[in-house]
Amino acid sequence: MSRRATIPGFLFLLAFVVAGCGSKHETARTDARLAGDPALCDTTYEAVEDGSFGPFAGDSTRATATGAWAATREGACERVSLALLRGDGAPQRPASPLLGAVLRSYGIVRVVIPGELDAVADPDSAIGSPLVRAAYVVHARDGSWYEDVHLAQPAIVRLVALQKPARIGIDLGPGGGAIPTPAPRARNVVVLEPRAGAVTYPLVIRGYGRTFEANVIARLSVGGKVAGQTHGTAADYATTWGEFELTIAKGPPGDVDLFVGEESAEDGTPVGVTIPLHFP
Protein backbone atom coordinates (compact mmCIF):
# COMPACT_ATOMS: atom_id res chain seq x y z
CA MET A 1 0.00 0.00 0.00
CA SER A 2 2.96 2.33 0.55
CA ARG A 3 4.46 3.99 -2.49
CA ARG A 4 5.90 7.45 -2.80
CA ALA A 5 3.45 9.93 -4.31
CA THR A 6 4.73 12.80 -6.43
CA ILE A 7 2.82 15.86 -7.53
CA PRO A 8 4.19 16.14 -11.10
CA GLY A 9 2.13 14.12 -13.57
CA PHE A 10 -1.52 13.24 -13.53
CA LEU A 11 -2.20 13.93 -9.84
CA PHE A 12 -0.96 17.50 -9.92
CA LEU A 13 -2.86 18.18 -13.13
CA LEU A 14 -6.07 16.61 -11.84
CA ALA A 15 -8.46 18.64 -9.77
CA PHE A 16 -7.98 17.31 -6.34
CA VAL A 17 -8.88 18.72 -0.01
CA VAL A 18 -7.32 22.96 2.93
CA ALA A 19 -7.29 26.74 5.12
CA GLY A 20 -4.62 29.35 4.78
CA CYS A 21 -3.26 31.43 7.60
CA GLY A 22 -5.51 34.34 8.31
CA SER A 23 -8.58 32.63 6.82
CA LYS A 24 -11.84 34.23 7.86
CA HIS A 25 -13.67 30.92 7.44
CA GLU A 26 -14.31 28.75 10.48
CA THR A 27 -15.07 25.08 9.96
CA ALA A 28 -18.16 23.71 11.67
CA ARG A 29 -16.96 21.13 14.19
CA THR A 30 -19.00 18.47 15.93
CA ASP A 31 -18.44 15.22 17.78
CA ALA A 32 -21.71 13.75 16.48
CA ARG A 33 -22.15 12.03 13.12
CA LEU A 34 -25.17 12.81 11.00
CA ALA A 35 -27.82 10.12 10.86
CA GLY A 36 -26.91 7.52 8.24
CA ASP A 37 -23.21 8.43 8.05
CA PRO A 38 -20.77 5.53 8.50
CA ALA A 39 -18.44 5.39 11.49
CA LEU A 40 -15.36 7.54 11.08
CA CYS A 41 -12.85 4.70 10.88
CA ASP A 42 -15.24 2.16 9.37
CA THR A 43 -13.11 -0.83 8.32
CA THR A 44 -15.37 -1.51 5.31
CA TYR A 45 -13.61 1.40 3.59
CA GLU A 46 -10.05 0.85 2.39
CA ALA A 47 -7.44 2.84 4.32
CA VAL A 48 -4.48 4.25 2.38
CA GLU A 49 -1.14 5.31 3.82
CA ASP A 50 0.41 6.61 0.59
CA GLY A 51 -0.70 6.75 -3.03
CA SER A 52 -4.06 6.65 -4.80
CA PHE A 53 -7.47 5.57 -3.56
CA GLY A 54 -10.77 5.20 -5.40
CA PRO A 55 -12.71 5.14 -7.58
CA PHE A 56 -15.54 5.17 -5.08
CA ALA A 57 -19.02 5.17 -6.57
CA GLY A 58 -21.35 8.02 -5.79
CA ASP A 59 -24.23 9.54 -7.74
CA SER A 60 -23.94 10.35 -11.45
CA THR A 61 -25.07 13.97 -10.98
CA ARG A 62 -22.46 16.65 -11.61
CA ALA A 63 -21.66 19.29 -9.03
CA THR A 64 -21.83 22.97 -9.97
CA ALA A 65 -20.69 24.60 -6.73
CA THR A 66 -19.16 23.77 -3.37
CA GLY A 67 -20.70 24.42 -0.03
CA ALA A 68 -19.48 24.37 3.56
CA TRP A 69 -16.63 22.49 5.20
CA ALA A 70 -17.30 20.44 8.32
CA ALA A 71 -15.10 18.45 10.69
CA THR A 72 -16.13 15.62 13.01
CA ARG A 73 -14.22 13.60 15.62
CA GLU A 74 -14.79 10.17 17.13
CA GLY A 75 -12.03 9.17 19.53
CA ALA A 76 -8.74 9.41 17.63
CA CYS A 77 -10.46 9.47 14.22
CA GLU A 78 -11.47 12.58 12.29
CA ARG A 79 -13.63 13.32 9.25
CA VAL A 80 -13.29 16.39 7.06
CA SER A 81 -16.20 16.81 4.65
CA LEU A 82 -17.11 19.22 1.89
CA ALA A 83 -20.79 19.66 1.00
CA LEU A 84 -21.68 20.07 -2.66
CA LEU A 85 -24.37 22.56 -3.71
CA ARG A 86 -26.02 23.41 -6.99
CA GLY A 87 -25.71 26.91 -8.36
CA ASP A 88 -29.02 27.80 -6.69
CA GLY A 89 -27.71 26.68 -3.29
CA ALA A 90 -29.67 23.43 -3.13
CA PRO A 91 -27.86 20.22 -2.06
CA GLN A 92 -26.15 18.30 -4.83
CA ARG A 93 -25.14 14.66 -4.75
CA PRO A 94 -21.45 13.86 -5.40
CA ALA A 95 -20.66 12.73 -8.92
CA SER A 96 -19.19 9.33 -9.66
CA PRO A 97 -16.48 8.23 -9.33
CA LEU A 98 -14.67 9.86 -6.41
CA LEU A 99 -10.88 9.75 -6.73
CA GLY A 100 -8.06 10.84 -4.48
CA ALA A 101 -4.58 10.20 -3.16
CA VAL A 102 -2.45 10.51 -0.07
CA LEU A 103 0.63 12.50 -1.09
CA ARG A 104 2.64 11.67 2.02
CA SER A 105 5.87 13.24 0.75
CA TYR A 106 3.97 16.56 0.69
CA GLY A 107 1.89 15.93 3.81
CA ILE A 108 -1.43 16.35 2.02
CA VAL A 109 -4.54 14.41 1.00
CA ARG A 110 -5.89 15.39 -2.42
CA VAL A 111 -9.38 14.57 -3.68
CA VAL A 112 -10.87 15.29 -7.10
CA ILE A 113 -13.99 17.45 -7.03
CA PRO A 114 -16.16 15.92 -9.75
CA GLY A 115 -18.06 18.12 -12.16
CA GLU A 116 -17.81 21.86 -12.64
CA LEU A 117 -17.77 24.72 -10.13
CA ASP A 118 -19.63 27.95 -10.78
CA ALA A 119 -19.06 29.39 -7.31
CA VAL A 120 -17.41 28.41 -4.05
CA ALA A 121 -18.89 29.30 -0.70
CA ASP A 122 -15.74 28.59 1.35
CA PRO A 123 -12.59 28.08 -0.74
CA ASP A 124 -10.57 27.69 2.45
CA SER A 125 -11.33 26.72 6.00
CA ALA A 126 -9.58 26.69 9.37
CA ILE A 127 -9.58 23.16 10.78
CA GLY A 128 -7.26 23.30 13.79
CA SER A 129 -7.54 19.63 14.77
CA PRO A 130 -4.95 17.07 15.91
CA LEU A 131 -4.69 15.49 12.44
CA VAL A 132 -5.56 18.35 10.04
CA ARG A 133 -4.03 21.81 9.67
CA ALA A 134 -6.08 23.30 6.86
CA ALA A 135 -8.16 22.63 3.72
CA TYR A 136 -8.39 24.38 0.35
CA VAL A 137 -10.54 24.23 -2.78
CA VAL A 138 -8.18 24.69 -5.73
CA HIS A 139 -8.73 25.42 -9.42
CA ALA A 140 -6.10 23.41 -11.30
CA ARG A 141 -4.13 24.62 -14.28
CA ASP A 142 -5.92 22.10 -16.53
CA GLY A 143 -9.34 23.56 -15.61
CA SER A 144 -10.38 20.91 -13.09
CA TRP A 145 -10.88 21.36 -9.32
CA TYR A 146 -9.57 19.57 -6.27
CA GLU A 147 -9.53 19.84 -2.50
CA ASP A 148 -6.31 19.55 -0.51
CA VAL A 149 -6.23 18.58 3.16
CA HIS A 150 -2.92 19.40 4.87
CA LEU A 151 -2.03 16.93 7.59
CA ALA A 152 -0.88 18.06 11.04
CA GLN A 153 0.30 14.55 11.95
CA PRO A 154 0.87 11.27 10.10
CA ALA A 155 -2.44 9.64 9.21
CA ILE A 156 -4.03 6.88 7.19
CA VAL A 157 -6.94 7.95 5.04
CA ARG A 158 -10.26 6.70 3.71
CA LEU A 159 -12.45 8.39 1.07
CA VAL A 160 -16.19 8.19 1.76
CA ALA A 161 -19.18 9.37 -0.30
CA LEU A 162 -21.65 10.83 2.22
CA GLN A 163 -25.35 11.44 1.61
CA LYS A 164 -28.23 13.45 3.14
CA PRO A 165 -26.77 15.98 2.59
CA ALA A 166 -24.32 14.98 -0.12
CA ARG A 167 -20.71 15.45 0.90
CA ILE A 168 -17.22 14.31 -0.03
CA GLY A 169 -15.83 12.78 3.16
CA ILE A 170 -12.18 12.22 4.08
CA ASP A 171 -11.70 9.98 7.12
CA LEU A 172 -8.37 10.08 8.94
CA GLY A 173 -6.87 7.95 11.67
CA PRO A 174 -3.43 8.29 13.29
CA GLY A 175 -0.66 6.24 11.66
CA GLY A 176 1.58 5.82 8.68
CA GLY A 177 5.00 7.13 7.84
CA ALA A 178 6.44 10.52 8.66
CA ILE A 179 5.26 13.66 6.88
CA PRO A 180 7.42 16.69 6.03
CA THR A 181 7.40 20.09 7.66
CA PRO A 182 4.20 22.00 6.83
CA ALA A 183 3.88 23.70 3.46
CA PRO A 184 4.76 27.41 3.81
CA ARG A 185 1.54 29.41 3.67
CA ALA A 186 0.18 32.91 4.03
CA ARG A 187 -3.24 34.45 3.55
CA ASN A 188 -2.61 34.73 -0.21
CA VAL A 189 -0.32 31.81 -1.11
CA VAL A 190 0.52 28.19 -0.26
CA VAL A 191 3.81 26.71 -1.52
CA LEU A 192 3.87 22.93 -1.86
CA GLU A 193 7.41 22.88 -3.20
CA PRO A 194 10.15 23.62 -2.56
CA ARG A 195 10.28 23.22 1.20
CA ALA A 196 13.10 24.75 3.22
CA GLY A 197 16.47 23.06 2.77
CA ALA A 198 18.72 21.77 0.01
CA VAL A 199 17.55 22.23 -3.59
CA THR A 200 19.05 22.46 -7.09
CA TYR A 201 18.53 24.49 -10.26
CA PRO A 202 16.34 24.67 -12.22
CA LEU A 203 14.12 25.54 -9.26
CA VAL A 204 10.47 24.55 -9.77
CA ILE A 205 7.93 26.32 -7.53
CA ARG A 206 4.48 24.77 -7.21
CA GLY A 207 1.50 25.73 -5.11
CA TYR A 208 -1.70 27.77 -5.16
CA GLY A 209 -2.57 31.35 -4.44
CA ARG A 210 -5.21 34.03 -4.19
CA THR A 211 -3.06 36.95 -5.26
CA PHE A 212 -4.50 40.03 -6.96
CA GLU A 213 -5.53 39.20 -10.53
CA ALA A 214 -3.78 35.83 -10.05
CA ASN A 215 -0.31 37.36 -10.52
CA VAL A 216 2.37 35.41 -8.63
CA ILE A 217 5.99 36.50 -8.10
CA ALA A 218 8.91 34.18 -7.23
CA ARG A 219 12.10 35.98 -6.20
CA LEU A 220 15.53 34.83 -5.02
CA SER A 221 17.59 37.06 -2.78
CA VAL A 222 20.93 36.93 -1.00
CA GLY A 223 21.55 39.28 1.90
CA GLY A 224 18.43 41.24 1.00
CA LYS A 225 19.53 41.81 -2.61
CA VAL A 226 17.48 40.36 -5.48
CA ALA A 227 19.45 37.64 -7.31
CA GLY A 228 16.77 36.22 -9.61
CA GLN A 229 13.07 36.56 -10.28
CA THR A 230 10.20 35.22 -12.34
CA HIS A 231 6.44 35.64 -12.38
CA GLY A 232 3.37 33.89 -13.69
CA THR A 233 -0.40 33.60 -13.46
CA ALA A 234 -2.34 31.23 -11.23
CA ALA A 235 -5.40 29.39 -12.54
CA ASP A 236 -7.81 31.40 -10.35
CA TYR A 237 -7.95 33.96 -7.56
CA ALA A 238 -11.49 35.29 -7.28
CA THR A 239 -13.57 32.12 -6.86
CA THR A 240 -11.09 29.56 -5.50
CA TRP A 241 -7.39 29.18 -4.88
CA GLY A 242 -5.55 28.98 -8.20
CA GLU A 243 -2.80 26.48 -8.94
CA PHE A 244 0.51 27.83 -10.26
CA GLU A 245 3.89 26.53 -11.40
CA LEU A 246 6.95 28.73 -11.85
CA THR A 247 10.58 27.94 -12.75
CA ILE A 248 13.80 29.81 -12.04
CA ALA A 249 16.41 28.31 -14.35
CA LYS A 250 19.55 29.48 -12.59
CA GLY A 251 20.76 31.65 -9.75
CA PRO A 252 23.39 32.01 -7.04
CA PRO A 253 24.79 29.09 -5.01
CA GLY A 254 24.78 28.81 -1.25
CA ASP A 255 22.15 30.11 1.14
CA VAL A 256 19.36 31.89 -0.73
CA ASP A 257 15.92 33.17 0.33
CA LEU A 258 12.95 32.42 -1.93
CA PHE A 259 9.96 34.77 -1.75
CA VAL A 260 6.66 33.66 -3.30
CA GLY A 261 3.62 35.92 -3.36
CA GLU A 262 2.84 39.42 -4.56
CA GLU A 263 3.61 43.07 -3.92
CA SER A 264 0.94 45.09 -2.16
CA ALA A 265 -0.99 47.33 -4.55
CA GLU A 266 -1.06 49.97 -1.81
CA ASP A 267 2.61 50.36 -0.93
CA GLY A 268 4.58 47.64 -2.75
CA THR A 269 5.22 45.64 0.41
CA PRO A 270 5.88 41.94 -0.30
CA VAL A 271 2.94 39.76 0.81
CA GLY A 272 3.55 36.03 0.81
CA VAL A 273 6.04 33.52 2.18
CA THR A 274 9.84 33.45 2.39
CA ILE A 275 11.59 30.07 2.30
CA PRO A 276 15.29 29.57 3.18
CA LEU A 277 17.02 27.37 0.59
CA HIS A 278 20.53 26.05 0.03
CA PHE A 279 21.95 25.50 -3.47
CA PRO A 280 25.17 23.53 -4.06
C-alpha positions as CSV (number, residue, x, y, z in Angstrom):
1,M,0.0,0.0,0.0
2,S,3.0,2.3,0.5
3,R,4.5,4.0,-2.5
4,R,5.9,7.5,-2.8
5,A,3.5,9.9,-4.3
6,T,4.7,12.8,-6.4
7,I,2.8,15.9,-7.5
8,P,4.2,16.1,-11.1
9,G,2.1,14.1,-13.6
10,F,-1.5,13.2,-13.5
11,L,-2.2,13.9,-9.8
12,F,-1.0,17.5,-9.9
13,L,-2.9,18.2,-13.1
14,L,-6.1,16.6,-11.8
15,A,-8.5,18.6,-9.8
16,F,-8.0,17.3,-6.3
17,V,-8.9,18.7,0.0
18,V,-7.3,23.0,2.9
19,A,-7.3,26.7,5.1
20,G,-4.6,29.4,4.8
21,C,-3.3,31.4,7.6
22,G,-5.5,34.3,8.3
23,S,-8.6,32.6,6.8
24,K,-11.8,34.2,7.9
25,H,-13.7,30.9,7.4
26,E,-14.3,28.7,10.5
27,T,-15.1,25.1,10.0
28,A,-18.2,23.7,11.7
29,R,-17.0,21.1,14.2
30,T,-19.0,18.5,15.9
31,D,-18.4,15.2,17.8
32,A,-21.7,13.8,16.5
33,R,-22.2,12.0,13.1
34,L,-25.2,12.8,11.0
35,A,-27.8,10.1,10.9
36,G,-26.9,7.5,8.2
37,D,-23.2,8.4,8.1
38,P,-20.8,5.5,8.5
39,A,-18.4,5.4,11.5
40,L,-15.4,7.5,11.1
41,C,-12.9,4.7,10.9
42,D,-15.2,2.2,9.4
43,T,-13.1,-0.8,8.3
44,T,-15.4,-1.5,5.3
45,Y,-13.6,1.4,3.6
46,E,-10.0,0.9,2.4
47,A,-7.4,2.8,4.3
48,V,-4.5,4.2,2.4
49,E,-1.1,5.3,3.8
50,D,0.4,6.6,0.6
51,G,-0.7,6.7,-3.0
52,S,-4.1,6.6,-4.8
53,F,-7.5,5.6,-3.6
54,G,-10.8,5.2,-5.4
55,P,-12.7,5.1,-7.6
56,F,-15.5,5.2,-5.1
57,A,-19.0,5.2,-6.6
58,G,-21.4,8.0,-5.8
59,D,-24.2,9.5,-7.7
60,S,-23.9,10.4,-11.4
61,T,-25.1,14.0,-11.0
62,R,-22.5,16.7,-11.6
63,A,-21.7,19.3,-9.0
64,T,-21.8,23.0,-10.0
65,A,-20.7,24.6,-6.7
66,T,-19.2,23.8,-3.4
67,G,-20.7,24.4,0.0
68,A,-19.5,24.4,3.6
69,W,-16.6,22.5,5.2
70,A,-17.3,20.4,8.3
71,A,-15.1,18.5,10.7
72,T,-16.1,15.6,13.0
73,R,-14.2,13.6,15.6
74,E,-14.8,10.2,17.1
75,G,-12.0,9.2,19.5
76,A,-8.7,9.4,17.6
77,C,-10.5,9.5,14.2
78,E,-11.5,12.6,12.3
79,R,-13.6,13.3,9.3
80,V,-13.3,16.4,7.1
81,S,-16.2,16.8,4.7
82,L,-17.1,19.2,1.9
83,A,-20.8,19.7,1.0
84,L,-21.7,20.1,-2.7
85,L,-24.4,22.6,-3.7
86,R,-26.0,23.4,-7.0
87,G,-25.7,26.9,-8.4
88,D,-29.0,27.8,-6.7
89,G,-27.7,26.7,-3.3
90,A,-29.7,23.4,-3.1
91,P,-27.9,20.2,-2.1
92,Q,-26.2,18.3,-4.8
93,R,-25.1,14.7,-4.7
94,P,-21.4,13.9,-5.4
95,A,-20.7,12.7,-8.9
96,S,-19.2,9.3,-9.7
97,P,-16.5,8.2,-9.3
98,L,-14.7,9.9,-6.4
99,L,-10.9,9.7,-6.7
100,G,-8.1,10.8,-4.5
101,A,-4.6,10.2,-3.2
102,V,-2.5,10.5,-0.1
103,L,0.6,12.5,-1.1
104,R,2.6,11.7,2.0
105,S,5.9,13.2,0.7
106,Y,4.0,16.6,0.7
107,G,1.9,15.9,3.8
108,I,-1.4,16.4,2.0
109,V,-4.5,14.4,1.0
110,R,-5.9,15.4,-2.4
111,V,-9.4,14.6,-3.7
112,V,-10.9,15.3,-7.1
113,I,-14.0,17.5,-7.0
114,P,-16.2,15.9,-9.7
115,G,-18.1,18.1,-12.2
116,E,-17.8,21.9,-12.6
117,L,-17.8,24.7,-10.1
118,D,-19.6,28.0,-10.8
119,A,-19.1,29.4,-7.3
120,V,-17.4,28.4,-4.1
121,A,-18.9,29.3,-0.7
122,D,-15.7,28.6,1.4
123,P,-12.6,28.1,-0.7
124,D,-10.6,27.7,2.4
125,S,-11.3,26.7,6.0
126,A,-9.6,26.7,9.4
127,I,-9.6,23.2,10.8
128,G,-7.3,23.3,13.8
129,S,-7.5,19.6,14.8
130,P,-5.0,17.1,15.9
131,L,-4.7,15.5,12.4
132,V,-5.6,18.4,10.0
133,R,-4.0,21.8,9.7
134,A,-6.1,23.3,6.9
135,A,-8.2,22.6,3.7
136,Y,-8.4,24.4,0.3
137,V,-10.5,24.2,-2.8
138,V,-8.2,24.7,-5.7
139,H,-8.7,25.4,-9.4
140,A,-6.1,23.4,-11.3
141,R,-4.1,24.6,-14.3
142,D,-5.9,22.1,-16.5
143,G,-9.3,23.6,-15.6
144,S,-10.4,20.9,-13.1
145,W,-10.9,21.4,-9.3
146,Y,-9.6,19.6,-6.3
147,E,-9.5,19.8,-2.5
148,D,-6.3,19.6,-0.5
149,V,-6.2,18.6,3.2
150,H,-2.9,19.4,4.9
151,L,-2.0,16.9,7.6
152,A,-0.9,18.1,11.0
153,Q,0.3,14.5,12.0
154,P,0.9,11.3,10.1
155,A,-2.4,9.6,9.2
156,I,-4.0,6.9,7.2
157,V,-6.9,7.9,5.0
158,R,-10.3,6.7,3.7
159,L,-12.4,8.4,1.1
160,V,-16.2,8.2,1.8
161,A,-19.2,9.4,-0.3
162,L,-21.6,10.8,2.2
163,Q,-25.3,11.4,1.6
164,K,-28.2,13.4,3.1
165,P,-26.8,16.0,2.6
166,A,-24.3,15.0,-0.1
167,R,-20.7,15.5,0.9
168,I,-17.2,14.3,0.0
169,G,-15.8,12.8,3.2
170,I,-12.2,12.2,4.1
171,D,-11.7,10.0,7.1
172,L,-8.4,10.1,8.9
173,G,-6.9,7.9,11.7
174,P,-3.4,8.3,13.3
175,G,-0.7,6.2,11.7
176,G,1.6,5.8,8.7
177,G,5.0,7.1,7.8
178,A,6.4,10.5,8.7
179,I,5.3,13.7,6.9
180,P,7.4,16.7,6.0
181,T,7.4,20.1,7.7
182,P,4.2,22.0,6.8
183,A,3.9,23.7,3.5
184,P,4.8,27.4,3.8
185,R,1.5,29.4,3.7
186,A,0.2,32.9,4.0
187,R,-3.2,34.5,3.5
188,N,-2.6,34.7,-0.2
189,V,-0.3,31.8,-1.1
190,V,0.5,28.2,-0.3
191,V,3.8,26.7,-1.5
192,L,3.9,22.9,-1.9
193,E,7.4,22.9,-3.2
194,P,10.1,23.6,-2.6
195,R,10.3,23.2,1.2
196,A,13.1,24.8,3.2
197,G,16.5,23.1,2.8
198,A,18.7,21.8,0.0
199,V,17.5,22.2,-3.6
200,T,19.0,22.5,-7.1
201,Y,18.5,24.5,-10.3
202,P,16.3,24.7,-12.2
203,L,14.1,25.5,-9.3
204,V,10.5,24.5,-9.8
205,I,7.9,26.3,-7.5
206,R,4.5,24.8,-7.2
207,G,1.5,25.7,-5.1
208,Y,-1.7,27.8,-5.2
209,G,-2.6,31.4,-4.4
210,R,-5.2,34.0,-4.2
211,T,-3.1,37.0,-5.3
212,F,-4.5,40.0,-7.0
213,E,-5.5,39.2,-10.5
214,A,-3.8,35.8,-10.0
215,N,-0.3,37.4,-10.5
216,V,2.4,35.4,-8.6
217,I,6.0,36.5,-8.1
218,A,8.9,34.2,-7.2
219,R,12.1,36.0,-6.2
220,L,15.5,34.8,-5.0
221,S,17.6,37.1,-2.8
222,V,20.9,36.9,-1.0
223,G,21.6,39.3,1.9
224,G,18.4,41.2,1.0
225,K,19.5,41.8,-2.6
226,V,17.5,40.4,-5.5
227,A,19.4,37.6,-7.3
228,G,16.8,36.2,-9.6
229,Q,13.1,36.6,-10.3
230,T,10.2,35.2,-12.3
231,H,6.4,35.6,-12.4
232,G,3.4,33.9,-13.7
233,T,-0.4,33.6,-13.5
234,A,-2.3,31.2,-11.2
235,A,-5.4,29.4,-12.5
236,D,-7.8,31.4,-10.4
237,Y,-7.9,34.0,-7.6
238,A,-11.5,35.3,-7.3
239,T,-13.6,32.1,-6.9
240,T,-11.1,29.6,-5.5
241,W,-7.4,29.2,-4.9
242,G,-5.5,29.0,-8.2
243,E,-2.8,26.5,-8.9
244,F,0.5,27.8,-10.3
245,E,3.9,26.5,-11.4
246,L,7.0,28.7,-11.8
247,T,10.6,27.9,-12.8
248,I,13.8,29.8,-12.0
249,A,16.4,28.3,-14.4
250,K,19.6,29.5,-12.6
251,G,20.8,31.6,-9.8
252,P,23.4,32.0,-7.0
253,P,24.8,29.1,-5.0
254,G,24.8,28.8,-1.2
255,D,22.2,30.1,1.1
256,V,19.4,31.9,-0.7
257,D,15.9,33.2,0.3
258,L,13.0,32.4,-1.9
259,F,10.0,34.8,-1.7
260,V,6.7,33.7,-3.3
261,G,3.6,35.9,-3.4
262,E,2.8,39.4,-4.6
263,E,3.6,43.1,-3.9
264,S,0.9,45.1,-2.2
265,A,-1.0,47.3,-4.5
266,E,-1.1,50.0,-1.8
267,D,2.6,50.4,-0.9
268,G,4.6,47.6,-2.8
269,T,5.2,45.6,0.4
270,P,5.9,41.9,-0.3
271,V,2.9,39.8,0.8
272,G,3.6,36.0,0.8
273,V,6.0,33.5,2.2
274,T,9.8,33.5,2.4
275,I,11.6,30.1,2.3
276,P,15.3,29.6,3.2
277,L,17.0,27.4,0.6
278,H,20.5,26.1,0.0
279,F,22.0,25.5,-3.5
280,P,25.2,23.5,-4.1
